[in-house]
Amino acid sequence: MVSNPLALSAAPNGLGSPLTTITVFGAFVLLTLVVVFRVARANQSAADYYTGGRAFTGAQNGVALAGDYLSAAAFLGIAGTVAVFGYDGMLYAIGSFVGWLFALLLIAEWLRNTGRYTMGDVLSFRLRRRPVRAAAATSTLLVSVLYLIAQIAGAGGLVALLLGITGKAGQALVIAVVGGLMIVYVLVGGMKGTTWVQILKACALMVTGLVLSFWALGRHGFDVSALLGQAAETSPQGDKVLAPGLQYGRTELSKIDFISLSLAAILGPASLPHILMRFYTVPDAKQARKSVVWAIWLIGAFFLMVLVIGTAATALVGPETIMKSPGASNSAAPLLAFRLGGELLLGIVAAVAFATILAVVAGLTITASASFAHDVYANIVKRGSAAPAEEVRVARRTALVVGVLGILGGIVAIGQNVAVLVALAFAVGASANMPSLVYSLFWKRFTTSGALWSMYGGMSVAIVLVVFSPAVSGAPTSMLPAADFAFFPLANPGIVSIPLSFLLGALGTWFGRRDAGDDRLYAEMEVRALTGAGAPRATTAADTDETRPLPKVAAHFESRTTARHRARQPML
């Protein structure tokens, strides 16, 4: 045991040995590069590049989904929130986990059956293609770039914490290295390479979480009550750390802010473009459902481990020591690792955190590039006449541009509170994407006007409210603490922007013009969504599949639904 807890945060030289961290991280990078170059040999078509040939099993894709979702913010951020605020941090973890039930029940099967590569495929199935693809691409690029900048900037902050590189030049160099590796993964491996990176990263993250949580519990005889008791003794808040209210229950406004945050956290996972794109990497809807079940089990287990890790950091390190360390609450898990296993365990945790950032940004980059190439270039600019090989070339060039923008944005954001970008990404995703997806899949009358009102309105409201919120200005923890132009009192706009986006979608549908043939197309979409008939399969021939191959089935289904409608009977 370390006699002086403050020795854990040796600020000038960082935590532990940088050589250990770099060695472990280098080994992970070398392993993933070998895997990426090996699987890249099989990339022969657009389906291979965008979806890995739809050849991943439900279990493989479920592990990759967990890897995509469990970012450094989930690992370091939630552990730190639990360590400092106790029970309230646990509530945040639970909200992030519950969101996957929406993905399982409302999105996974329907999305897999009705789309090919992107969210724009689903919306354009029954709505006017060019405007809704433009809106979907705008939302995808905005969410992906915001999340990408936050993750890459987080890499710079992690370096400052773990390697003692406090200068902006050193952090900028690390950001450039992480961004360069991300670009290599996407350009060379496509979705296949990115998926295997996610699988390896998820496995490493789960093993690290198991080691930390079991080691911490072992220090207390595997007695959870003993761990909680020591946490209460160590925390300056005493027993209050085990009860709600430290972070979100102090005022009525903070309670409303927590509801807003929870709403975005619950609807966010099923709305993030890089999560939605993963449902196209499996051969059928059954495997899509299976992948979400795997993701739920893995993410749930990991969050349970994070709760133990955060509580153990409270008990063994102490909130005051954590907040005085470089990185503040984000240092809880690394400090606990150093306390338990010294430099070696710290190096492993640091390397896994680096790998987490690297894998997530690769997934974001390929999603953004696919949306631009498939939705904007192939279907708007070229009006569906672009050859698959040409589309993939545009996607690779877009990945390079997005990667460079992410690197530059991450360098500019060094030293900033980038948590606002993560919150904004979730809020924009839940506000712009979720209402349009739900309406398009389940509301027969939904129109293109409703989709455009909902998507652009949700995006605009979420961005404006965040810009003029305490997350950006007016508070010591704001992105711009010296300025004060906040008039919206909540840090997360979800409680306003998400319901408003649903309302705008309904108003746009009621007052906008109807789409030609919308009843027939909805009937056909419902057939495909429920049965999977006509959906692309795990073959390269999927590249030539038409998006509407079921005219006879749809006509029959439409006649049945029309008869039922006239008879005013509910459709089974």
C-alpha positions as CSV (number, residue, x, y, z in Angstrom):
1,M,0.0,0.0,0.0
2,V,1.2,3.5,-0.8
3,S,1.8,5.4,2.4
4,N,1.1,8.8,0.9
5,P,-2.0,9.0,-1.3
6,L,-0.9,12.3,-2.8
7,A,2.1,10.4,-4.2
8,L,-0.3,8.8,-6.7
9,S,-0.7,12.1,-8.5
10,A,2.9,13.0,-9.2
11,A,1.9,15.9,-11.4
12,P,5.2,16.9,-13.0
13,N,6.1,13.5,-14.3
14,G,2.7,11.9,-14.7
15,L,1.6,8.6,-13.2
16,G,3.9,5.7,-13.1
17,S,6.3,4.9,-16.0
18,P,5.4,6.2,-19.5
19,L,7.5,3.4,-20.9
20,T,5.2,0.8,-19.6
21,T,2.1,2.5,-21.0
22,I,3.7,3.1,-24.4
23,T,4.9,-0.5,-24.5
24,V,1.5,-2.0,-23.8
25,F,-0.3,0.4,-26.1
26,G,2.3,-0.3,-28.9
27,A,1.7,-4.0,-28.6
28,F,-2.1,-3.4,-29.0
29,V,-1.6,-1.2,-32.0
30,L,0.8,-3.8,-33.6
31,L,-1.8,-6.6,-33.0
32,T,-4.6,-4.6,-34.5
33,L,-2.6,-3.4,-37.5
34,V,-1.8,-7.0,-38.3
35,V,-5.4,-8.0,-38.1
36,V,-6.6,-5.0,-40.2
37,F,-4.1,-5.8,-43.0
38,R,-5.1,-9.4,-43.0
39,V,-8.8,-8.9,-43.2
40,A,-8.4,-6.1,-45.8
41,R,-7.5,-8.7,-48.4
42,A,-11.1,-9.7,-48.6
43,N,-12.4,-6.2,-49.3
44,Q,-13.7,-6.4,-52.9
45,S,-17.0,-4.5,-53.0
46,A,-18.9,-1.6,-51.4
47,A,-20.7,-4.0,-49.1
48,D,-17.3,-5.3,-47.9
49,Y,-16.1,-1.7,-47.2
50,Y,-19.3,-0.4,-45.6
51,T,-20.7,-3.4,-43.8
52,G,-17.9,-6.1,-43.8
53,G,-19.9,-8.1,-46.3
54,R,-22.7,-8.5,-43.8
55,A,-20.8,-11.6,-42.7
56,F,-20.3,-11.0,-38.9
57,T,-22.3,-13.2,-36.5
58,G,-24.6,-11.8,-33.9
59,A,-22.0,-12.6,-31.2
60,Q,-19.2,-10.9,-33.1
61,N,-21.2,-7.8,-33.9
62,G,-22.5,-7.7,-30.3
63,V,-19.0,-7.5,-29.0
64,A,-18.2,-4.8,-31.6
65,L,-21.3,-2.9,-30.6
66,A,-20.1,-2.9,-27.0
67,G,-16.7,-1.8,-28.1
68,D,-18.3,1.0,-30.2
69,Y,-20.4,2.3,-27.2
70,L,-17.9,1.8,-24.4
71,S,-15.8,4.8,-25.1
72,A,-13.2,6.4,-22.8
73,A,-15.9,8.6,-21.5
74,A,-17.8,5.5,-20.3
75,F,-14.8,4.0,-18.7
76,L,-13.0,6.9,-17.2
77,G,-15.9,9.4,-17.0
78,I,-18.5,7.2,-15.3
79,A,-15.9,5.6,-12.9
80,G,-14.9,9.2,-11.9
81,T,-18.5,10.3,-11.5
82,V,-19.1,7.3,-9.2
83,A,-15.9,8.0,-7.3
84,V,-16.7,11.6,-6.6
85,F,-20.5,11.7,-6.4
86,G,-21.3,8.1,-5.4
87,Y,-24.9,7.1,-5.9
88,D,-25.6,9.8,-8.5
89,G,-22.9,8.4,-10.7
90,M,-24.5,5.0,-10.6
91,L,-27.8,6.6,-11.8
92,Y,-25.9,7.9,-14.9
93,A,-24.5,4.5,-15.6
94,I,-28.0,2.9,-15.4
95,G,-29.5,5.4,-17.8
96,S,-26.8,4.7,-20.4
97,F,-27.5,1.0,-20.1
98,V,-31.3,1.2,-20.4
99,G,-31.0,2.9,-23.8
100,W,-30.1,-0.4,-25.4
101,L,-33.6,-1.8,-24.7
102,F,-34.9,0.8,-27.2
103,A,-32.3,-0.4,-29.7
104,L,-33.4,-4.0,-29.2
105,L,-37.2,-3.4,-29.3
106,L,-37.6,-0.6,-31.8
107,I,-34.5,-0.3,-34.0
108,A,-32.3,-3.4,-34.6
109,E,-34.6,-5.7,-36.6
110,W,-36.5,-3.0,-38.5
111,L,-33.4,-1.1,-39.4
112,R,-31.5,-4.2,-40.6
113,N,-34.4,-5.3,-42.8
114,T,-35.2,-1.9,-44.5
115,G,-31.7,-0.5,-45.1
116,R,-28.4,-1.3,-46.8
117,Y,-25.6,0.9,-45.5
118,T,-26.8,4.1,-43.7
119,M,-29.7,5.6,-41.8
120,G,-30.6,7.5,-45.0
121,D,-31.5,4.2,-46.7
122,V,-34.3,3.6,-44.2
123,L,-35.7,7.1,-44.4
124,S,-35.5,7.2,-48.2
125,F,-37.3,3.9,-48.6
126,R,-40.7,5.5,-48.5
127,L,-39.9,9.3,-48.5
128,R,-38.5,11.5,-51.1
129,R,-34.9,10.4,-51.5
130,R,-32.8,13.4,-52.1
131,P,-34.1,15.7,-49.3
132,V,-34.2,13.1,-46.6
133,R,-30.8,11.7,-47.5
134,A,-29.4,15.2,-47.3
135,A,-30.9,15.6,-43.8
136,A,-29.7,12.2,-42.7
137,A,-26.1,12.9,-44.0
138,T,-26.1,16.3,-42.2
139,S,-27.1,14.7,-38.9
140,T,-24.6,11.9,-39.3
141,L,-21.7,14.1,-40.2
142,L,-22.6,16.6,-37.4
143,V,-22.9,13.9,-34.7
144,S,-19.9,12.0,-35.9
145,V,-17.5,15.0,-36.1
146,L,-18.6,16.3,-32.6
147,Y,-18.1,12.9,-31.0
148,L,-14.9,12.5,-33.0
149,I,-13.4,15.8,-31.8
150,A,-14.4,15.0,-28.2
151,Q,-12.7,11.6,-28.3
152,I,-9.5,12.8,-29.9
153,A,-9.3,15.8,-27.6
154,G,-9.8,13.3,-24.7
155,A,-6.7,11.5,-25.9
156,G,-4.7,14.6,-25.4
157,G,-6.0,15.0,-21.9
158,L,-5.3,11.3,-21.1
159,V,-1.7,11.8,-22.2
160,A,-1.4,14.8,-19.9
161,L,-2.6,12.6,-17.0
162,L,-0.8,9.4,-17.7
163,L,2.5,10.4,-19.4
164,G,3.0,13.8,-17.8
165,I,3.0,15.6,-21.2
166,T,1.6,18.9,-20.1
167,G,2.6,21.0,-23.1
168,K,0.2,21.6,-26.0
169,A,2.8,20.5,-28.5
170,G,3.2,17.1,-26.9
171,Q,-0.5,16.6,-26.6
172,A,-1.0,17.7,-30.3
173,L,1.6,15.1,-31.3
174,V,-0.3,12.3,-29.6
175,I,-3.6,13.5,-31.1
176,A,-1.9,13.4,-34.5
177,V,-0.7,9.8,-33.9
178,V,-4.1,8.6,-32.7
179,G,-5.7,10.3,-35.7
180,G,-3.2,8.8,-38.1
181,L,-3.8,5.3,-36.8
182,M,-7.5,5.9,-37.1
183,I,-7.2,6.9,-40.7
184,V,-5.1,3.8,-41.5
185,Y,-7.7,1.5,-39.9
186,V,-10.5,3.0,-42.0
187,L,-8.7,3.4,-45.3
188,V,-7.1,-0.1,-45.2
189,G,-9.6,-2.3,-43.3
190,G,-12.9,-0.6,-43.9
191,M,-15.7,-1.9,-41.7
192,K,-14.1,-5.4,-41.4
193,G,-10.9,-4.0,-40.0
194,T,-12.8,-1.5,-37.8
195,T,-15.0,-4.2,-36.5
196,W,-12.1,-6.5,-35.5
197,V,-10.4,-3.5,-33.8
198,Q,-13.6,-3.0,-31.8
199,I,-13.8,-6.6,-30.9
200,L,-10.2,-6.7,-29.6
201,K,-10.7,-3.4,-27.8
202,A,-13.9,-4.6,-26.1
203,C,-12.2,-7.8,-25.0
204,A,-9.3,-5.9,-23.5
205,L,-11.7,-3.5,-21.8
206,M,-13.7,-6.3,-20.2
207,V,-10.6,-8.1,-19.0
208,T,-9.2,-4.9,-17.5
209,G,-12.5,-4.1,-15.8
210,L,-12.6,-7.7,-14.4
211,V,-9.1,-7.4,-13.0
212,L,-9.7,-4.0,-11.4
213,S,-13.1,-4.9,-9.9
214,F,-12.1,-8.3,-8.6
215,W,-8.8,-7.0,-7.2
216,A,-10.6,-4.2,-5.4
217,L,-13.3,-6.5,-4.0
218,G,-10.6,-9.0,-3.0
219,R,-9.0,-6.2,-0.9
220,H,-12.3,-6.2,1.1
221,G,-12.8,-10.0,1.3
222,F,-15.3,-9.8,-1.6
223,D,-17.7,-8.1,0.8
224,V,-19.6,-5.3,-1.0
225,S,-20.8,-3.9,2.3
226,A,-17.3,-3.6,3.5
227,L,-16.3,-1.7,0.3
228,L,-19.3,0.6,0.6
229,G,-18.5,1.2,4.3
230,Q,-14.9,2.2,3.6
231,A,-16.0,4.4,0.7
232,A,-18.4,6.3,3.2
233,E,-15.5,6.6,5.7
234,T,-13.1,7.9,3.1
235,S,-15.4,10.4,1.4
236,P,-15.7,13.8,2.9
237,Q,-19.5,13.5,2.3
238,G,-19.7,10.5,4.7
239,D,-22.8,8.4,4.3
240,K,-24.3,10.9,1.8
241,V,-22.1,9.4,-0.9
242,L,-24.3,6.3,-0.7
243,A,-27.5,8.2,-1.2
244,P,-28.9,10.2,-4.1
245,G,-28.5,14.0,-4.3
246,L,-24.8,14.9,-4.3
247,Q,-24.7,15.9,-8.0
248,Y,-28.3,16.0,-9.3
249,G,-30.5,16.5,-6.3
250,R,-29.2,19.7,-4.7
251,T,-31.7,21.9,-6.4
252,E,-34.9,21.6,-8.4
253,L,-33.0,22.7,-11.5
254,S,-30.4,20.0,-11.1
255,K,-33.2,17.4,-10.8
256,I,-34.7,18.6,-14.1
257,D,-31.2,18.6,-15.6
258,F,-30.8,15.0,-14.6
259,I,-34.1,14.0,-16.2
260,S,-32.9,15.8,-19.4
261,L,-29.6,14.0,-19.3
262,S,-31.3,10.6,-18.7
263,L,-33.6,11.2,-21.6
264,A,-30.7,11.8,-24.0
265,A,-28.8,8.9,-22.5
266,I,-31.7,6.5,-23.0
267,L,-32.6,7.5,-26.5
268,G,-29.0,8.3,-27.6
269,P,-27.6,4.8,-28.1
270,A,-30.3,3.9,-30.6
271,S,-29.8,7.2,-32.4
272,L,-26.0,7.5,-32.8
273,P,-25.0,6.9,-36.5
274,H,-22.0,4.7,-35.8
275,I,-24.2,2.4,-33.6
276,L,-27.0,2.3,-36.2
277,M,-24.6,1.4,-39.0
278,R,-23.5,-1.7,-37.0
279,F,-26.9,-3.4,-37.6
280,Y,-26.0,-3.7,-41.3
281,T,-22.9,-5.9,-40.6
282,V,-24.9,-9.0,-39.8
283,P,-26.6,-11.3,-42.4
284,D,-30.2,-11.0,-41.2
285,A,-32.5,-9.6,-38.6
286,K,-32.2,-12.5,-36.3
287,Q,-28.5,-11.9,-36.0
288,A,-29.2,-8.1,-35.5
289,R,-31.4,-8.9,-32.5
290,K,-28.8,-11.4,-31.2
291,S,-26.0,-8.7,-31.5
292,V,-28.0,-6.3,-29.3
293,V,-28.6,-9.0,-26.7
294,W,-24.9,-9.7,-26.6
295,A,-24.2,-5.9,-26.4
296,I,-26.7,-5.6,-23.5
297,W,-25.1,-8.3,-21.5
298,L,-21.5,-7.0,-22.1
299,I,-22.4,-3.4,-21.5
300,G,-24.4,-4.2,-18.4
301,A,-21.6,-6.3,-17.0
302,F,-19.1,-3.6,-17.7
303,F,-21.1,-0.9,-16.0
304,L,-21.4,-3.1,-12.9
305,M,-17.7,-3.4,-12.9
306,V,-17.4,0.4,-13.4
307,L,-19.6,0.9,-10.3
308,V,-17.2,-1.3,-8.3
309,I,-14.2,0.5,-9.7
310,G,-15.6,3.9,-8.9
311,T,-16.6,2.9,-5.4
312,A,-13.2,1.3,-4.8
313,A,-11.5,4.5,-6.0
314,T,-13.5,6.4,-3.4
315,A,-12.5,3.9,-0.7
316,L,-8.8,3.4,-1.6
317,V,-7.8,6.7,-3.2
318,G,-10.3,9.3,-1.9
319,P,-12.3,12.0,-3.8
320,E,-10.1,14.8,-2.7
321,T,-6.9,13.1,-4.0
322,I,-8.8,12.3,-7.3
323,M,-9.9,15.9,-7.8
324,K,-6.4,17.3,-7.1
325,S,-4.9,15.0,-9.8
326,P,-4.4,15.9,-13.4
327,G,-7.6,15.0,-15.2
328,A,-9.7,15.5,-12.0
329,S,-12.5,12.9,-11.8
330,N,-11.2,11.1,-15.0
331,S,-8.2,10.0,-13.1
332,A,-10.2,7.8,-10.7
333,A,-9.6,4.5,-12.5
334,P,-5.9,5.1,-13.3
335,L,-5.3,6.1,-9.7
336,L,-7.0,3.0,-8.4
337,A,-5.0,0.9,-10.8
338,F,-1.7,2.5,-9.6
339,R,-2.8,1.9,-5.9
340,L,-3.7,-1.8,-6.6
341,G,-1.0,-3.0,-9.0
342,G,1.6,-0.3,-9.4
343,E,3.1,0.8,-12.7
344,L,2.3,-2.4,-14.6
345,L,-1.5,-2.3,-13.9
346,L,-1.5,1.4,-14.5
347,G,0.2,0.9,-17.8
348,I,-2.4,-1.7,-18.8
349,V,-5.3,0.6,-17.9
350,A,-3.7,3.5,-19.7
351,A,-3.1,1.5,-22.8
352,V,-6.7,0.1,-22.8
353,A,-8.0,3.7,-22.4
354,F,-5.9,4.7,-25.5
355,A,-7.1,1.7,-27.4
356,T,-10.7,2.6,-26.5
357,I,-10.3,6.1,-28.0
358,L,-8.6,4.7,-31.1
359,A,-11.3,2.1,-31.7
360,V,-14.2,4.5,-31.2
361,V,-12.8,7.2,-33.5
362,A,-12.3,4.7,-36.2
363,G,-15.9,3.7,-36.0
364,L,-17.0,7.3,-36.2
365,T,-14.8,8.0,-39.2
366,I,-16.1,5.2,-41.3
367,T,-19.7,6.1,-40.5
368,A,-19.2,9.7,-41.5
369,S,-17.4,8.7,-44.7
370,A,-20.0,6.1,-45.6
371,S,-22.8,8.6,-45.1
372,F,-21.2,11.2,-47.3
373,A,-20.2,8.8,-50.1
374,H,-23.5,6.8,-50.1
375,D,-26.1,9.4,-49.3
376,V,-24.6,12.6,-50.7
377,Y,-22.3,11.6,-53.5
378,A,-23.9,8.4,-54.9
379,N,-27.6,9.3,-54.3
380,I,-27.8,13.1,-54.4
381,V,-24.9,14.2,-56.6
382,K,-24.9,11.2,-59.0
383,R,-28.6,10.4,-58.5
384,G,-27.9,6.7,-58.0
385,S,-25.7,6.3,-61.1
386,A,-22.3,6.0,-59.3
387,A,-20.4,2.8,-59.6
388,P,-19.7,0.9,-56.4
389,A,-16.0,1.2,-56.9
390,E,-16.3,4.9,-57.4
391,E,-18.4,5.2,-54.3
392,V,-15.8,3.4,-52.2
393,R,-13.1,5.7,-53.5
394,V,-15.1,8.8,-52.4
395,A,-15.7,7.1,-49.0
396,R,-12.0,6.7,-48.5
397,R,-11.2,10.3,-49.5
398,T,-14.0,11.4,-47.2
399,A,-12.5,9.3,-44.4
400,L,-9.2,11.1,-44.9
401,V,-10.8,14.5,-44.8
402,V,-12.9,13.7,-41.7
403,G,-9.8,12.3,-40.0
404,V,-7.8,15.4,-40.7
405,L,-10.7,17.6,-39.4
406,G,-11.0,15.5,-36.3
407,I,-7.2,15.9,-35.6
408,L,-7.3,19.6,-36.1
409,G,-10.5,19.9,-34.0
410,G,-9.0,17.8,-31.3
411,I,-5.8,20.0,-31.2
412,V,-7.9,23.2,-31.0
413,A,-10.0,21.7,-28.2
414,I,-6.9,20.8,-26.0
415,G,-7.5,22.1,-22.5
416,Q,-11.2,22.7,-23.2
417,N,-14.1,21.0,-21.4
418,V,-15.1,18.7,-24.2
419,A,-17.9,17.0,-22.3
420,V,-20.2,19.5,-23.9
421,L,-19.4,17.9,-27.3
422,V,-20.4,14.4,-26.1
423,A,-23.6,15.8,-24.6
424,L,-24.3,17.6,-27.8
425,A,-23.7,14.5,-29.9
426,F,-26.2,12.5,-27.8
427,A,-28.7,15.3,-27.8
428,V,-28.5,15.9,-31.6
429,G,-28.6,12.2,-32.3
430,A,-31.7,11.6,-30.1
431,S,-33.4,14.8,-31.3
432,A,-32.8,14.5,-35.0
433,N,-32.6,10.8,-35.7
434,M,-34.9,9.0,-33.2
435,P,-38.2,10.7,-34.1
436,S,-37.7,10.3,-37.8
437,L,-36.7,6.7,-37.5
438,V,-39.7,5.8,-35.3
439,Y,-42.2,7.8,-37.4
440,S,-40.8,6.3,-40.6
441,L,-41.0,2.8,-39.4
442,F,-44.3,2.9,-37.5
443,W,-46.4,5.8,-38.7
444,K,-48.1,5.2,-42.1
445,R,-49.0,8.9,-42.6
446,F,-45.5,10.2,-42.0
447,T,-44.2,12.3,-44.9
448,T,-41.0,13.9,-46.2
449,S,-42.0,17.3,-44.8
450,G,-42.4,15.7,-41.3
451,A,-38.9,14.2,-41.5
452,L,-37.3,17.4,-42.6
453,W,-39.1,19.5,-39.9
454,S,-38.1,16.9,-37.3
455,M,-34.4,16.4,-38.3
456,Y,-33.4,20.0,-39.1
457,G,-35.6,21.3,-36.2
458,G,-34.2,18.9,-33.7
459,M,-30.6,19.6,-34.8
460,S,-31.1,23.3,-34.7
461,V,-32.8,23.5,-31.3
462,A,-30.3,21.1,-29.7
463,I,-27.3,23.1,-31.0
464,V,-28.8,26.5,-30.0
465,L,-29.8,25.4,-26.5
466,V,-26.3,23.9,-25.8
467,V,-24.5,27.0,-27.1
468,F,-26.5,29.2,-24.8
469,S,-26.3,26.8,-21.8
470,P,-24.0,26.6,-18.7
471,A,-22.1,23.9,-20.6
472,V,-20.5,26.5,-22.8
473,S,-20.4,29.7,-20.7
474,G,-21.4,31.1,-17.3
475,A,-20.0,28.5,-15.0
476,P,-16.5,27.5,-13.7
477,T,-16.8,24.1,-15.4
478,S,-18.0,25.6,-18.8
479,M,-16.1,25.3,-22.0
480,L,-15.7,29.1,-21.9
481,P,-15.6,29.9,-18.2
482,A,-14.6,33.5,-18.7
483,A,-17.7,34.3,-20.8
484,D,-21.3,34.4,-19.8
485,F,-24.0,34.4,-22.5
486,A,-26.1,31.5,-21.2
487,F,-29.8,31.9,-21.0
488,F,-30.9,28.3,-21.1
489,P,-30.4,26.9,-17.5
490,L,-29.9,23.2,-18.3
491,A,-26.6,21.7,-19.4
492,N,-28.4,19.1,-21.6
493,P,-31.2,20.2,-23.9
494,G,-32.8,16.7,-24.3
495,I,-35.9,17.4,-22.2
496,V,-36.8,20.2,-24.6
497,S,-35.2,19.3,-28.0
498,I,-36.4,15.6,-28.1
499,P,-40.1,16.2,-27.4
500,L,-40.0,19.2,-29.7
501,S,-38.5,17.1,-32.5
502,F,-41.3,14.6,-32.2
503,L,-43.8,17.4,-32.3
504,L,-42.2,19.0,-35.3
505,G,-42.3,15.7,-37.1
506,A,-46.1,15.4,-36.5
507,L,-46.7,19.1,-37.4
508,G,-44.7,18.7,-40.6
509,T,-46.7,15.6,-41.5
510,W,-50.1,17.2,-40.8
511,F,-49.4,20.5,-42.6
512,G,-47.0,19.5,-45.3
513,R,-47.9,17.9,-48.6
514,R,-48.4,14.2,-48.9
515,D,-45.9,12.1,-50.8
516,A,-46.9,10.3,-54.0
517,G,-47.5,6.6,-53.5
518,D,-46.9,6.8,-49.7
519,D,-49.5,4.1,-48.8
520,R,-48.0,1.6,-51.2
521,L,-44.4,2.3,-50.1
522,Y,-45.3,2.1,-46.4
523,A,-47.0,-1.3,-47.0
524,E,-43.9,-2.5,-48.8
525,M,-41.7,-1.2,-46.1
526,E,-43.8,-2.9,-43.4
527,V,-43.5,-6.2,-45.3
528,R,-39.8,-6.0,-45.5
529,A,-39.4,-4.8,-41.9
530,L,-41.5,-7.6,-40.5
531,T,-40.3,-10.5,-42.7
532,G,-36.9,-9.5,-44.0
533,A,-37.9,-10.4,-47.5
534,G,-35.8,-8.6,-50.0
535,A,-33.2,-7.4,-47.4
536,P,-29.6,-7.6,-48.5
537,R,-27.8,-10.8,-47.4
538,A,-24.2,-11.7,-46.5
539,T,-23.0,-11.9,-50.1
540,T,-21.3,-9.5,-52.5
541,A,-24.3,-9.7,-54.7
542,A,-26.0,-7.4,-52.1
543,D,-24.4,-4.5,-53.9
544,T,-26.8,-4.9,-56.8
545,D,-29.9,-5.4,-54.7
546,E,-32.6,-2.9,-55.4
547,T,-34.1,-1.1,-52.5
548,R,-37.7,-1.9,-53.6
549,P,-37.8,-5.5,-54.9
550,L,-41.2,-6.5,-53.7
551,P,-43.9,-4.9,-55.8
552,K,-46.3,-7.9,-55.9
553,V,-46.0,-8.6,-52.2
554,A,-46.4,-4.9,-51.5
555,A,-49.5,-4.6,-53.7
556,H,-51.1,-7.6,-52.1
557,F,-50.3,-6.3,-48.6
558,E,-51.6,-2.8,-49.6
559,S,-54.9,-4.2,-50.7
560,R,-55.3,-6.0,-47.4
561,T,-54.5,-2.9,-45.4
562,T,-56.8,-0.8,-47.5
563,A,-59.7,-3.2,-46.9
564,R,-59.0,-3.3,-43.2
565,H,-58.8,0.5,-43.1
566,R,-62.2,0.8,-44.8
567,A,-63.7,-1.7,-42.4
568,R,-62.1,0.3,-39.5
569,Q,-60.5,-2.9,-38.1
570,P,-57.1,-2.9,-36.5
571,M,-54.4,-4.6,-38.6
572,L,-52.9,-7.7,-37.0
